[in-house]
Amino acid sequence: MMPTDVVGKAEEVSDLPKPSYLIGVGYDGERGRAFLKLYEPESQRIYLYYDRTGHMPYCLSNLTVEEIKQNPRVSGYRGIVALEPVERYDPLHDRTVRMTKIVVSNPLAVGGRGGIRELIPTWESNIKYHLNYLYDTGLIPGMPYKVVDGEIQPAGWELPEEELEEIKRVLPGDDEEIREYAVEWARRLSLPVPRLRRVALDIEVFSPAETRIPDPRKAEYPVIAASIRSSDGRKAVFVLSKEGPGEELPGVDVVCCETEVELLRRVFEVLWDYPVVVTFNGDDFDLRYLLERAKRIEVPREQIPIRLGENMAGLKYGVHIDLYKFFMNRSIQVYAFSDRYREHTLQEVASSILGEGKVEIEKPVSKLSIHDLAEYCFRDADLTYRLTEFDDDLVMKLLMVLSRIAIMPIEDVNRYGVSKWILSLLRYEHRRRGMLIPNPEDILRMKGETVTRAVIKGKKYRGAIVQQPVPGAHFNVVVLDFASLYPSIIRNWNLSYETVRCPHEECMDNKVPGTPHWVCKKRRGLMSLVIGSLRDLRIMWYKPLSKDKRLPEESRRWYSVVQGALKVILNASYGVFGSDIFPLYCPPLAESTTAIGRYAMTETVKRAVGLGINVIYGDTDSVFLENPSKEQIEELLDWAERELRIKLDVDKVYRYAVFSERKKNYFGVYPDGTVDIKGLTGKKRHVPPFLKKAFFELVEILRTVRREEDLEGAKEKIRDLVSSYYQKLREKKIPLKDLAFYVMLSQAPEKYATRPQHVKAALQLKATGVELGAGDIIGFVKVRGERGVKPVQLASVDEVDVEKYIEHMRSMFEQVLDALGIDFDSLVGKPRGTTLEMFF
């Protein structure tokens, strides 16, 4: 139970007339009931609502009620409450099947050790109970509800009639089912979200070893500081000290606590008060350490607001958002933030997004003065909070919108990857349509494996087509892009796990190009319906609105958030079905999607050539054309929509673009001089600073080229640039810090099964007494001798392996030099060729 004297105790309600947003779902083991956490924007508090429908955990079996009763493995199982015959639609076989619904007393009776799913064949037994509850009740996280006479019901979901009519008008009319479903999505996604009252937290812990991070599972050492920064203006640091803080910290309350118990109680009061608590790595450190430390120094359990869950640290009152998990999500990094940050540390993320990093300190945290400790600790909480506030609360809004799409509480969306979001969405759609959710082995047994051979090692089937580029500099390059290629293919070709290789003989002539697979002609696939409707809504409605300057700024920002969230989902929608760890894994579906993509690219290139256009490159969903006319472009766009059923748009126009012979390696210069760099080594994150500097100097030279005749002058400058850096390397005039490769450790160095270079360097550093763990950045240089690498702290300029750096320099520059017809070796005065060729 929660304490009665805390500020933020969650009140259980049977009436809540004001619209309140569903942000959390849980299961109360003592009551045996699901409960909801409802955020009411006016009071800025969370209220608890307990289920009144009598919903209980269950799974399905293909055994009859009598067969289950007579089965000796389960006949005496005490967790079974009821056995109910039910009917479900089996999408794999396109028929209705009879199943037995096995209702149990608690979730562990299904999925726990020795649970039902270990005893007999079951379906839908691996879904977490709180998600099962959402699917069955139709409740959608992130949406507003009210409680009237004990019943929960939607509040304020309807859009103005004129807006709904406009949405219907702009959506494609080729498939009424997809169109109506897109309108249903719009009702859910167009509704803005409230500003969530929240607080960011960071703690600092004493450590006797300067480089050792205290173990949160043991919590042996005292918490010496905890800082908070909130949406309602609170800025404070609680420090463990009997003396005053000395110099003030402007705008921040520095509170000195005489005992650690007092410090923890003050922190816990804050955690009980706020509906949302934000940390950076709080799951694995801050909240976990606070909980274990509080137990260790015997803070009463009822005063501790933290609870540990599966791979997370949660709260008894509010919800906990761990930004480390959010920003580590690759889909968020690439599609929501355009790869603006490279590593997932607070320093890297904050520096890249906010333009400000952590406070730099010259001695360990444990040895800082009270003022410096408070400043250091508060900055971390401040950065964490500002990451949720920047760009009009973008992160919090993204979490709420993704929660609506994925049918997941925001804590789950925060911690799981995009494949889990898509799985949850599809499970919800199965359940509300009365469809049996198949087991992975059901799909594989019926659909089989792939038939095409992968070009890339490690892949299970052939992927996208990448055309060999035409090397050199090309002027007036127009890039055409298939709008949402794979989602468009899934929509327009009716691709879904149940429609690819469907059981109907009459559909077998509807072949997927380049494969023996066929697609169902009798019914719309679930994946096609869901992804198709989301794709239409993003491309036809939200994306244009996000750029419509006639709309108020606030509206455009909201539409931008929604289209960004949809982009994250859509860009991952095809790939999940090609992953063998995805529960709806269907190899022929993934293979069919890429096969149609290859077909679309190949046919587009053929058509472009037929129109007299010079095609210089093609990659997955983009085709690069040299100096096409307006009429040629329009003819190609019309043809694609008519013949391929996929929309082709002008994506980019380059003043000129430079290609080497390597695929996926080029750069283009826009008319305004902005440079677009793809795949070139000099841009990559682990490249030593001196090479990055040289690369961007090279880019700066090339961006000044406006006409073909400017190229010769640029080439001369490039020759001087390369020669200059080559000489600096030879003469060892480049500082060690600029020669270092900087790589982040994903775990403690001793835990690696192999020994890549950065781990070798980390182990050398560890041997000197420096402790390194997950998230730490190791800088190393390449040296002569057996070791091959040394940490930058232990190396000297004299032992640097110059030849290895010259090879890196060659690799980086040659990508551009080859395209410009410049030979690296002759440029730096080295003969090229074999020993025999050089002799002659």
C-alpha positions in Angstrom: 0.0 0.0 0.0 1.1 3.6 -0.5 1.7 5.9 2.5 -1.2 8.2 3.5 1.0 11.2 4.2 2.6 11.7 0.8 1.7 14.6 -1.5 1.1 12.7 -4.6 -0.8 9.6 -3.4 -2.8 8.2 -6.3 -6.5 8.4 -5.6 -8.8 5.5 -6.7 -11.8 6.8 -8.5 -15.3 5.6 -9.5 -16.2 8.9 -11.0 -13.8 11.2 -13.0 -15.9 13.5 -15.2 -13.0 15.5 -16.6 -11.2 14.0 -19.6 -8.1 12.2 -18.3 -5.4 10.6 -20.4 -4.6 6.9 -20.1 -0.8 6.8 -19.5 -0.3 3.6 -17.4 -1.7 0.1 -17.1 -0.8 -2.5 -14.4 -1.9 -5.5 -12.5 -2.6 -5.6 -8.8 -1.7 -9.1 -7.6 -3.4 -8.6 -4.2 -6.7 -7.6 -5.8 -6.3 -9.8 -8.8 -7.4 -6.9 -11.1 -6.0 -4.7 -13.8 -5.8 -1.0 -13.0 -5.3 2.2 -15.1 -3.3 5.3 -14.4 -5.3 8.3 -15.7 -3.6 11.7 -16.0 -6.1 14.6 -15.4 -4.5 17.8 -17.0 -6.3 20.3 -14.8 -5.2 19.0 -11.5 -2.0 17.5 -13.1 -2.5 14.4 -11.1 -2.8 10.7 -11.7 -5.9 8.8 -10.6 -6.3 5.0 -10.4 -9.2 3.2 -12.0 -9.6 -0.5 -11.2 -11.2 -2.9 -13.7 -14.9 -3.6 -13.1 -15.5 -6.0 -16.0 -14.2 -9.1 -14.3 -11.5 -9.5 -16.9 -9.1 -12.3 -16.0 -5.9 -13.8 -17.6 -6.4 -16.5 -20.1 -5.0 -18.3 -23.1 -6.4 -20.5 -25.9 -6.0 -24.1 -26.8 -7.1 -26.3 -29.7 -8.0 -29.0 -27.3 -11.7 -29.3 -26.4 -13.0 -28.7 -22.9 -13.4 -32.5 -22.3 -9.9 -33.2 -23.7 -8.4 -30.6 -21.3 -10.4 -32.0 -18.3 -9.1 -35.5 -19.1 -5.5 -34.4 -19.6 -3.6 -35.6 -16.6 -1.1 -32.7 -16.9 -3.7 -30.0 -16.4 -6.8 -31.7 -14.9 -5.7 -30.9 -11.3 -4.1 -27.5 -12.1 -5.4 -25.2 -9.3 -4.9 -22.0 -11.3 -7.7 -22.8 -13.8 -10.9 -20.9 -13.1 -13.0 -21.7 -16.2 -12.9 -23.6 -19.5 -15.0 -21.9 -22.2 -15.6 -23.0 -25.8 -15.0 -20.1 -28.2 -14.8 -19.5 -32.0 -12.0 -17.6 -33.7 -11.3 -16.8 -37.3 -8.1 -18.5 -38.4 -6.4 -16.1 -41.0 -3.8 -18.7 -42.1 -6.4 -21.2 -43.3 -9.3 -18.7 -44.0 -11.8 -20.5 -41.8 -13.5 -20.3 -38.4 -12.1 -22.7 -35.8 -13.3 -23.8 -32.4 -10.9 -23.2 -29.5 -11.1 -23.5 -25.7 -10.5 -20.4 -23.6 -8.6 -21.3 -20.5 -9.3 -18.7 -17.8 -6.9 -18.6 -14.9 -6.6 -16.9 -11.6 -3.4 -14.9 -12.2 -1.0 -14.1 -15.1 1.6 -16.5 -13.9 -0.8 -19.4 -14.2 -0.5 -18.9 -18.0 3.1 -17.8 -18.6 5.0 -18.4 -15.3 7.2 -21.4 -14.5 5.1 -24.5 -14.8 2.2 -22.5 -16.3 -0.4 -23.8 -18.7 1.6 -23.0 -21.8 4.3 -25.5 -20.7 1.7 -28.2 -20.2 -0.4 -28.3 -23.3 -0.5 -26.7 -26.8 -1.6 -23.0 -26.4 -2.2 -19.9 -28.4 -1.9 -16.3 -27.3 -0.2 -17.4 -24.1 2.9 -15.2 -24.5 1.2 -11.8 -24.4 1.7 -9.8 -21.2 -1.4 -9.5 -19.2 -1.7 -5.7 -19.1 -1.5 -5.7 -22.9 -4.1 -8.5 -23.1 -6.3 -6.3 -21.0 -6.0 -3.3 -23.4 -6.7 -5.5 -26.4 -9.8 -7.0 -25.0 -11.3 -3.8 -23.6 -10.4 -1.7 -26.6 -8.7 0.9 -24.4 -6.1 3.0 -26.2 -3.1 4.4 -24.2 -2.5 8.1 -24.8 -6.2 8.8 -25.4 -8.6 10.7 -23.0 -11.3 8.9 -21.0 -13.7 9.8 -18.2 -15.2 7.6 -15.5 -19.0 7.8 -15.1 -20.8 5.7 -12.4 -17.9 3.4 -12.3 -17.7 2.9 -16.1 -14.8 4.1 -18.2 -15.7 5.7 -21.5 -13.9 7.7 -24.3 -13.9 11.5 -23.9 -13.6 14.1 -26.6 -12.4 11.8 -29.5 -14.5 13.2 -32.3 -13.1 15.6 -34.9 -15.0 18.4 -36.5 -17.2 17.1 -39.3 -15.6 19.4 -41.9 -12.1 18.1 -41.0 -13.3 14.5 -41.4 -14.8 15.3 -44.8 -11.6 17.0 -45.9 -9.5 13.9 -44.8 -11.9 11.7 -46.8 -11.5 14.0 -49.8 -7.7 13.9 -49.9 -7.3 10.1 -49.2 -7.1 7.7 -52.2 -10.4 6.3 -53.2 -9.2 3.1 -54.7 -9.9 1.0 -51.6 -12.8 1.9 -49.4 -11.8 -0.4 -46.5 -8.3 1.3 -46.3 -9.9 4.7 -46.6 -12.4 4.2 -43.8 -9.6 2.7 -41.6 -7.4 5.8 -42.3 -10.3 8.0 -41.1 -10.5 6.0 -37.9 -6.8 6.5 -37.4 -7.2 10.2 -37.9 -9.8 10.4 -35.1 -7.2 8.9 -32.8 -4.1 10.7 -34.0 -5.3 14.3 -34.7 -6.3 14.9 -31.1 -3.5 16.8 -29.4 -2.0 15.6 -26.1 -1.7 17.5 -22.8 1.5 18.9 -21.4 2.5 16.3 -18.8 3.7 17.6 -15.4 7.1 16.0 -14.9 10.4 16.1 -13.1 13.8 15.0 -14.1 16.1 13.4 -11.6 19.8 12.6 -11.4 21.9 11.3 -8.5 25.6 11.2 -7.6 27.1 8.4 -5.5 30.3 8.4 -3.5 32.9 5.9 -4.8 36.2 5.1 -3.1 37.8 4.3 -6.5 38.0 7.3 -8.8 37.1 5.4 -11.9 34.7 2.8 -10.5 30.9 3.2 -11.0 29.1 1.9 -7.8 27.1 -1.3 -8.4 23.4 -0.4 -8.0 22.5 -4.0 -7.0 24.7 -3.7 -3.9 24.3 0.0 -3.2 27.3 0.0 -0.8 28.1 3.7 -0.9 26.1 6.8 0.1 24.1 9.0 -2.3 25.9 12.3 -1.9 23.7 14.4 -4.2 20.3 14.3 -6.0 19.1 17.0 -8.3 15.6 17.8 -9.8 14.4 20.0 -12.6 10.6 20.1 -13.2 8.1 21.4 -15.7 6.5 23.6 -13.0 9.8 25.4 -12.3 11.4 23.5 -9.4 15.2 23.5 -9.5 16.9 21.9 -6.6 19.9 19.9 -5.5 19.9 17.9 -2.3 23.5 17.3 -1.1 24.8 15.2 1.8 26.5 17.8 3.9 26.4 19.4 7.4 27.9 22.6 6.1 26.3 25.2 3.8 26.8 25.1 0.1 29.1 28.2 0.1 28.7 30.1 -3.2 25.1 30.1 -4.4 24.0 28.3 -7.6 21.9 30.9 -9.5 18.3 30.0 -9.7 18.8 26.6 -8.0 17.9 25.7 -4.4 20.9 23.9 -2.8 19.6 22.0 0.2 22.1 20.5 2.6 21.0 17.3 4.3 22.8 16.2 7.5 22.0 12.5 7.0 21.5 10.3 4.0 18.1 9.2 5.2 17.0 12.8 5.1 18.3 13.2 1.6 16.5 10.1 0.3 13.3 11.1 2.0 13.4 14.5 0.3 13.9 12.8 -3.1 11.1 10.3 -2.4 8.7 13.1 -1.6 9.4 14.5 -5.1 8.9 11.1 -6.7 5.6 10.6 -4.9 4.5 14.1 -6.1 5.1 14.0 -9.9 3.0 12.0 -12.4 6.0 11.6 -14.7 9.6 11.1 -13.6 12.3 11.3 -16.2 15.9 10.0 -15.9 18.8 9.2 -18.1 19.6 5.5 -17.4 17.4 5.5 -14.3 16.3 1.9 -15.0 19.8 0.5 -14.5 21.2 3.1 -12.1 19.4 6.1 -10.5 16.1 4.6 -9.4 17.6 1.1 -8.9 20.4 2.5 -6.7 17.9 4.7 -4.7 15.7 1.7 -4.0 18.5 -0.7 -2.9 20.2 2.1 -0.9 17.0 3.0 0.9 16.5 -0.7 1.8 20.1 -0.9 3.0 19.9 2.1 5.3 16.4 0.9 6.5 14.1 3.6 5.1 10.6 2.3 5.8 9.3 0.4 2.8 6.0 2.3 2.6 8.0 5.6 2.0 9.8 4.2 -1.0 8.0 5.1 -4.2 10.1 2.8 -6.5 9.3 -0.7 -7.6 11.4 -3.0 -9.8 9.8 -4.7 -12.8 11.1 -6.8 -15.6 14.1 -4.9 -17.0 12.8 -1.6 -15.6 12.5 0.5 -12.5 8.9 1.8 -12.1 7.0 3.9 -9.7 4.0 3.1 -7.4 2.4 6.5 -8.2 3.6 7.9 -11.5 5.3 6.6 -14.6 9.1 6.5 -15.2 10.6 7.5 -18.6 14.2 6.5 -19.1 15.6 8.7 -21.9 18.6 6.5 -22.3 16.3 3.7 -23.5 14.4 6.1 -25.7 17.4 7.7 -27.5 19.1 4.3 -27.8 16.2 3.2 -30.0 17.7 3.0 -33.5 14.4 3.9 -35.2 14.1 7.0 -33.0 17.7 8.0 -33.6 17.4 7.7 -37.4 13.8 8.6 -38.3 12.8 11.0 -35.5 16.2 12.7 -35.0 17.8 12.2 -38.5 20.9 10.6 -36.9 21.8 13.9 -35.2 23.6 12.0 -32.3 26.0 9.1 -32.7 26.5 7.7 -29.2 23.8 7.3 -26.6 25.4 9.0 -23.7 23.8 12.1 -22.0 26.8 14.2 -23.1 26.5 13.1 -26.8 22.7 13.3 -27.0 22.4 16.7 -25.2 25.4 18.2 -27.1 23.9 17.1 -30.5 20.3 18.1 -29.8 20.5 21.0 -27.2 24.0 22.3 -28.1 25.1 22.0 -24.5 26.8 19.2 -22.6 27.7 18.1 -19.1 29.7 20.2 -16.7 33.4 19.4 -17.2 35.2 18.4 -14.0 38.9 17.8 -13.3 38.6 15.6 -10.3 36.3 12.7 -9.2 32.7 13.6 -8.1 33.5 12.4 -4.6 36.2 15.0 -4.2 34.2 18.0 -5.5 33.3 21.0 -3.3 29.6 21.2 -2.3 29.1 24.0 -4.8 30.8 22.1 -7.7 29.0 18.9 -6.8 25.7 20.7 -6.9 26.5 22.4 -10.2 27.6 19.1 -11.8 24.6 17.1 -10.5 22.1 19.7 -11.4 23.3 20.1 -15.0 22.6 16.5 -15.6 19.0 16.8 -14.4 18.6 20.0 -16.3 19.8 18.5 -19.5 17.6 15.4 -19.0 14.6 17.6 -18.5 15.4 19.9 -21.4 15.6 16.9 -23.7 11.9 16.4 -23.0 11.0 20.0 -23.4 12.9 21.1 -26.6 11.0 21.6 -29.8 7.7 22.1 -28.0 7.8 18.9 -25.9 8.7 16.8 -28.9 9.9 13.7 -27.0 6.8 13.6 -24.7 4.4 14.1 -27.6 6.2 11.4 -29.6 5.8 9.0 -26.7 2.1 9.7 -26.4 1.4 9.4 -30.2 3.5 6.2 -30.5 1.5 4.9 -27.5 -1.7 5.4 -29.4 -0.4 3.7 -32.5 1.3 0.7 -30.7 -1.5 0.2 -28.1 1.1 0.3 -25.4 1.5 2.4 -22.2 4.2 5.0 -22.6 6.6 3.1 -20.2 6.5 0.2 -22.6 6.9 2.3 -25.7 9.9 4.0 -24.0 11.7 0.7 -23.4 10.8 -1.5 -26.3 11.9 -1.4 -29.9 9.8 -0.7 -32.9 9.3 -4.4 -33.7 7.4 -4.7 -30.3 5.3 -1.7 -31.2 4.3 -3.2 -34.5 3.6 -6.6 -32.9 1.4 -5.0 -30.2 -0.5 -3.0 -32.9 -1.1 -6.2 -34.9 -2.1 -8.2 -31.9 -4.7 -5.6 -31.0 -6.1 -5.6 -34.5 -6.3 -9.4 -34.5 -8.1 -9.4 -31.2 -10.7 -6.7 -32.1 -11.5 -8.6 -35.3 -11.9 -12.0 -33.6 -8.8 -13.4 -35.4 -6.7 -16.1 -33.9 -3.1 -14.9 -33.4 -1.0 -17.6 -34.9 2.1 -19.1 -33.2 5.4 -18.6 -35.1 5.6 -22.3 -36.0 2.1 -22.1 -37.6 3.3 -19.5 -40.1 6.5 -21.2 -40.9 4.8 -24.6 -41.4 2.3 -23.2 -43.8 4.3 -20.5 -45.6 7.8 -22.0 -45.8 11.1 -20.3 -46.1 12.6 -18.0 -48.7 13.6 -18.9 -52.3 15.9 -16.1 -53.4 19.6 -16.0 -52.6 20.9 -13.1 -50.4 23.6 -10.9 -51.9 24.6 -9.6 -48.5 26.2 -12.2 -46.2 24.1 -13.1 -43.2 20.7 -12.1 -44.8 18.1 -14.8 -45.5 16.8 -13.5 -48.8 17.7 -11.0 -51.6 17.2 -7.4 -50.6 16.9 -4.1 -52.4 18.6 -3.5 -55.8 21.5 -1.0 -55.9 22.6 0.0 -59.4 26.3 0.5 -60.1 27.0 4.3 -60.1 28.5 6.1 -63.0 31.7 7.5 -61.5 32.5 11.2 -61.9 31.0 14.6 -61.3 27.5 15.0 -62.8 25.7 18.4 -63.0 22.0 19.1 -62.5 21.2 15.8 -60.9 17.5 15.1 -60.1 16.7 12.4 -57.5 13.3 10.7 -57.8 12.1 8.8 -54.8 9.3 6.2 -54.4 7.2 7.7 -51.6 7.3 5.2 -48.7 8.3 2.4 -51.1 7.9 -0.7 -48.9 4.7 0.5 -47.1 3.3 1.4 -50.6 4.1 -2.1 -51.8 2.5 -3.7 -48.8 -0.6 -1.6 -49.3 -1.0 -1.8 -53.1 0.0 -5.5 -53.5 -2.1 -6.6 -50.5 0.9 -8.1 -48.7 0.4 -9.7 -45.3 1.5 -12.9 -43.6 -1.9 -14.5 -44.3 -2.3 -13.3 -47.9 1.1 -14.3 -49.3 0.8 -17.9 -50.3 -2.8 -18.0 -49.3 -4.7 -21.4 -49.3 -6.8 -20.5 -52.3 -6.0 -22.3 -55.6 -7.7 -19.5 -57.6 -5.2 -17.0 -56.3 -2.0 -18.8 -57.4 -1.9 -17.0 -60.7 -1.4 -13.6 -58.9 2.4 -14.0 -58.8 4.9 -11.8 -57.1 7.5 -10.8 -59.8 10.7 -12.8 -59.6 9.4 -15.3 -57.1 7.1 -18.4 -57.0 5.0 -16.7 -54.4 1.4 -15.5 -55.0 -0.9 -13.1 -53.2 -4.6 -13.5 -52.2 -7.2 -11.9 -54.4 -10.2 -12.7 -52.2 -9.6 -10.7 -49.0 -7.6 -7.7 -47.8 -4.6 -8.7 -45.6 -4.4 -7.3 -42.1 -0.9 -5.9 -42.6 -1.9 -4.3 -45.9 -4.9 -2.7 -44.2 -3.0 -1.3 -41.2 0.2 -0.2 -42.9 -1.7 1.0 -46.0 -4.0 3.2 -44.0 -1.2 4.7 -41.9 0.9 5.3 -45.1 -2.0 7.1 -46.8 -2.7 9.2 -43.8 0.9 10.2 -43.4 1.6 11.0 -47.1 -1.8 12.6 -48.0 -2.7 14.3 -44.8 -0.2 14.8 -42.0 3.0 15.4 -44.0 1.4 18.2 -46.2 -0.2 19.8 -43.1 3.1 19.8 -41.2 4.5 22.1 -44.0 1.4 24.2 -44.6 2.4 27.7 -43.6 -1.2 28.9 -43.7 -1.8 27.0 -40.5 -0.9 28.2 -37.0 2.6 27.2 -35.8 1.1 25.1 -33.0 -1.0 23.1 -35.4 2.0 22.5 -37.8 4.1 21.3 -34.9 1.5 18.8 -33.9 1.1 17.5 -37.4 4.9 17.2 -37.6 5.0 15.1 -34.5 2.3 12.8 -35.8 3.8 12.3 -39.3 7.2 11.7 -37.6 5.7 9.0 -35.4 4.1 7.4 -38.4 7.4 7.5 -40.3 9.1 5.6 -37.5 6.5 2.9 -37.6 6.2 2.7 -41.4 10.0 2.5 -42.1 10.2 -0.6 -39.9 7.0 -2.2 -41.0 8.5 -4.4 -43.7 11.7 -5.5 -41.9 10.0 -7.0 -38.9 8.5 -9.8 -40.9 12.0 -10.8 -42.1 13.4 -11.2 -38.6 13.2 -14.7 -37.2 12.7 -13.4 -33.7 9.5 -11.6 -34.6 6.5 -13.7 -33.5 4.8 -13.1 -36.9 7.9 -13.9 -38.9 7.0 -14.7 -42.4 10.0 -15.1 -44.8 7.9 -15.1 -48.1 6.2 -11.9 -47.0 9.5 -10.0 -46.5 11.0 -11.6 -49.6 8.0 -10.6 -51.7 8.2 -7.0 -50.5 11.9 -6.6 -51.6 11.2 -8.5 -54.9 8.5 -6.0 -55.8 10.8 -3.2 -54.8 13.5 -4.6 -57.2 10.9 -4.9 -59.9 9.8 -1.3 -59.5 13.4 0.0 -59.6 14.4 -2.1 -62.6 11.3 -1.1 -64.6 11.7 2.6 -63.7 15.3 2.6 -64.9 14.2 0.9 -68.1 11.5 3.5 -68.6 13.8 6.4 -67.9 16.4 5.1 -70.4 13.5 4.7 -72.9 12.7 8.4 -72.4 16.2 9.3 -73.2 17.3 10.1 -69.7 20.8 9.3 -68.4 20.4 7.2 -65.2 23.6 7.6 -63.2 22.6 5.7 -60.0 19.8 3.8 -58.3 19.5 2.6 -54.7 16.4 0.8 -53.2 13.8 3.6 -53.6 15.7 6.4 -55.3 16.8 6.9 -58.9 19.4 9.5 -59.9 18.9 11.3 -63.3 21.4 13.5 -65.0 20.0 16.7 -66.5 16.5 15.5 -67.3 13.9 17.9 -68.8 10.7 18.8 -67.0 8.7 16.9 -69.5 10.7 13.8 -69.1 10.3 13.9 -65.3 6.5 14.4 -65.6 6.2 11.5 -68.0 8.2 9.2 -65.7 6.1 10.2 -62.6 2.8 9.5 -64.5 4.1 6.2 -65.8 5.1 4.9 -62.3 1.7 5.7 -60.7 -0.1 4.2 -63.6 1.9 1.0 -64.2 3.6 0.3 -60.9 0.8 1.5 -58.6 3.5 3.4 -56.6 3.9 7.1 -56.4 7.2 8.5 -57.6 8.2 12.1 -56.5 11.1 14.5 -57.0 13.0 14.2 -53.8 16.2 16.2 -54.3 17.9 18.4 -56.9 21.7 18.7 -56.8 23.7 21.4 -58.4 26.1 18.6 -59.0 26.9 15.2 -57.4 30.1 13.2 -57.3 30.1 9.4 -57.4 33.0 6.9 -56.9 32.7 3.3 -58.2 31.5 2.3 -54.7 27.8 1.9 -54.1 26.1 4.0 -51.4 29.0 6.4 -51.4 28.5 9.8 -52.9 27.9 13.4 -52.1 25.7 16.0 -53.7 25.8 19.8 -53.5 22.4 21.6 -53.4 21.8 24.8 -55.3 22.3 26.8 -52.1 25.7 25.2 -51.5 24.5 22.8 -48.7 26.3 19.5 -49.0 24.6 16.1 -48.7 27.0 13.3 -47.8 26.2 9.6 -48.0 28.3 6.8 -46.7 31.7 8.5 -47.1 34.3 7.5 -44.5 35.2 11.0 -43.5 31.7 11.5 -42.1 31.6 8.4 -40.0 31.7 8.7 -36.2 34.8 6.6 -35.3 37.1 8.4 -37.8 40.0 10.2 -36.0 39.5 14.0 -35.7 42.4 14.9 -38.1 40.7 12.8 -40.9 37.3 14.4 -40.2 38.9 17.8 -40.4 40.6 17.0 -43.7 37.4 15.5 -45.1 35.3 18.6 -44.3 38.0 20.8 -45.8 37.7 18.7 -48.9 34.0 19.1 -48.9 34.3 22.9 -48.4 36.4 23.0 -51.6 33.9 21.0 -53.6 30.9 23.0 -52.4 32.2 26.1 -54.1 32.1 24.4 -57.5 29.2 25.9 -59.6 30.0 24.9 -63.1 31.9 22.1 -64.8 34.8 24.5 -65.6 35.3 25.2 -61.9 36.3 21.6 -61.3 39.9 22.0 -62.5 40.6 24.7 -59.9 39.0 22.6 -57.2 41.2 19.6 -58.1 44.3 21.7 -57.6 43.2 22.8 -54.2 42.4 19.2 -53.3 45.9 18.1 -54.4 47.4 20.7 -52.1 45.1 19.6 -49.3 46.0 15.9 -49.5 49.7 16.5 -49.9 49.6 18.8 -46.8 48.0 16.2 -44.5 50.3 13.5 -45.9 53.4 15.5 -45.0 52.0 16.3 -41.5 51.5 12.5 -40.9 55.0 11.7 -42.2 56.6 14.4 -40.0 54.5 13.3 -37.0 53.1 16.8 -36.5 49.6 15.7 -35.7 48.7 15.6 -32.0 47.8 12.2 -30.5 44.3 13.3 -29.5 43.6 14.1 -33.2 44.9 10.6 -34.3 42.7 8.8 -31.8 39.7 6.6 -32.7 37.0 7.2 -30.2 34.6 4.2 -29.6 31.9 3.6 -27.0 32.0 0.4 -24.9 28.7 -1.5 -24.9 29.8 -3.4 -21.8 32.7 -3.8 -19.4 35.9 -4.7 -21.5 36.4 -8.0 -19.7 32.9 -9.2 -20.7 33.6 -9.1 -24.4 33.9 -12.5 -26.1 36.2 -11.2 -28.7 38.9 -8.5 -28.6 38.3 -5.7 -31.1 40.8 -2.8 -31.0 38.9 -0.6 -28.7 38.5 -3.4 -26.2 42.2 -4.2 -26.4 42.9 -0.5 -25.5 40.4 -0.5 -22.7 42.0 -3.6 -21.1 45.4 -1.9 -21.3 43.9 1.0 -19.5 42.2 -1.3 -16.9 45.6 -2.8 -16.1 46.7 0.7 -14.9 43.8 0.8 -12.5 41.3 2.7 -14.6 37.8 1.1 -14.5 35.7 1.3 -17.6 32.1 0.1 -18.1 29.2 0.2 -20.6 28.7 3.7 -22.1 32.3 4.8 -21.5 34.2 6.2 -24.5 37.7 4.8 -25.1 40.2 6.7 -27.3 43.0 4.7 -28.8 45.8 5.2 -31.4 47.3 2.6 -33.8 50.9 1.9 -32.9 53.7 -0.3 -34.3 54.4 -3.6 -32.6 52.4 -6.7 -31.5 49.7 -4.8 -29.6 48.8 -2.7 -32.6 46.8 -0.2 -30.5 47.3 1.8 -27.3 45.0 4.0 -25.2 45.6 7.6 -26.1 46.6 8.2 -22.4 49.4 5.7 -22.6 50.7 6.3 -26.2 53.4 8.6 -27.5 53.7 10.2 -31.0 57.0 8.3 -31.7 55.3 4.9 -31.6 52.4 5.8 -33.9 52.1 3.5 -37.0 52.2 6.1 -39.7 51.6 3.6 -42.5 48.3 2.5 -41.0 47.1 6.1 -40.8 48.2 6.7 -44.4 46.0 3.8 -45.4 43.1 5.3 -43.6 43.8 8.6 -45.3 44.0 6.8 -48.7 40.7 5.0 -48.0 38.9 8.2 -47.1 40.2 10.4 -49.9 40.1 7.8 -52.7 36.3 7.7 -52.4 36.2 11.2 -53.9 39.5 11.3 -55.7 38.6 8.3 -57.9 35.5 10.1 -59.0 37.6 13.2 -59.9 40.2 11.2 -61.8 43.0 11.9 -59.2 45.4 9.2 -58.2 46.2 9.2 -54.4 49.6 7.5 -54.7 50.9 9.8 -57.5 49.6 12.7 -55.5 51.7 12.0 -52.5 54.7 10.9 -54.6 54.3 7.1 -54.2 54.6 4.8 -57.2 51.7 2.5 -57.8 51.4 -1.1 -58.9 53.1 -4.5 -58.2 56.8 -4.9 -57.4 57.3 -6.3 -60.9 55.5 -3.3 -62.5 57.6 -0.8 -60.5 60.9 -2.6 -61.5 60.1 -2.2 -65.2 
